[in-house]
Every structure is written in structure tokens, then in C-alpha cells.
Amino acid sequence: MKKIKVILLFAFVAILCVSCSKDDDGSKSNTPEGVPTGEVVAVSQRSLVLTGFDDANMGKSLNNTQKWWLYDYGEIISDCDEYSQDLDEDIYIGFLPDGELKYLDMDGNHLYSRTWAWGPGQNSVTLDGNTMVQYEFTALNEDEIIYYSSTDLFDCNITTYEKLHEPYYE
């Protein structure tokens, strides 16, 4: 009986160690090569940082306004050269707390909308209900957002990342 208790205790400790080793602190251990990284705030702050509205306080905003992010740059990185390219847009992006993702031109005119939702553990977002593609955060803080997704196309691995910065409220 004592052996069984020791084995069960060992198994419990092993499971506990494995489950705690994968945390939600924005760990960059699986970030693909070439994707920039930065600080990822605690889960409790992620909605406020991304949208300007705090889920923990029933969707209240610090400024009672939407947070908008300026598109800085992005890149498609592939082991097949024909897919690799730099991405450059002159747009603002707003993650609205109701799940709408709005794109505005530099004059503030609406270009188009999509939908977004948090992925597991608020480490990622999904777009337009497609849970097969997760956009993982490598930076999510008051100054910048960096997210990426990776996929395989034929014999090519393709990683796309985008960086947003210079947030403002409106």
C-alpha cells in the first residue's frame, strides 16, 4: 500500500509539474524564427490593453472610448521564396469589445470589418469564426501588439506576423 501511495504521489507531482510548465505569460519558446517578440501583459489586463475596455469591470473603458492601433508593419516568412513578402498598410485597427474588428484609413474612414474572438487562455485571437487559425501574441502591451500565425501550404511553411503600435483613443 505504501508503494502505491508513493507512486500516486509521484504521478501527481509529475502531472502538476507538466501542467504548470505551460503558463500563459506570453512565453516565446514556440515563436517561429523571424517573428519579433515583446512583453505580454497578464491575462487580467489583456482585454483592456487590446480594446481599451476592461472585461473584469463589465466592459468599462478607462477613457470611455475605443482604442485604435496604427498598423506598423508585417511580414510573410516562408521557406519558399515565392510566398515571402513585406506587408505595409496605412490603416488603423480597432478590436471592439463586442467582437467587431474595424479597419480605418488614415483619415478615419471605415474600410471594412471582420469579427474576432479570444483564443484559449487569451493568448491568441481568431478571426471570422475560423478557430483553425490562431493568431498568437508575441507582444501585447500598452505600446505594441505583435501577433502571428503559421500554416503549411503544399510543401511550404508560411508564417505571417503583424505589428501594431502608437495606440490612441477615440
ABEGO torsion letter per residue (X at the ends): XAAAAAAAAAAAAAAAAAAAABBAAGBAAABBBGBBBBBBBBAAAAAAAAAGBBAAAGGBBAAGBBBBBBBABBBBBBABAAABBBBBBBBBBBBBAAGBBBBBBAAGBBABBBBBBBBBGGABBBBGGBAABBBBBABBBAABBBBBBBBBBEABBBBBBBBBBGBBBX
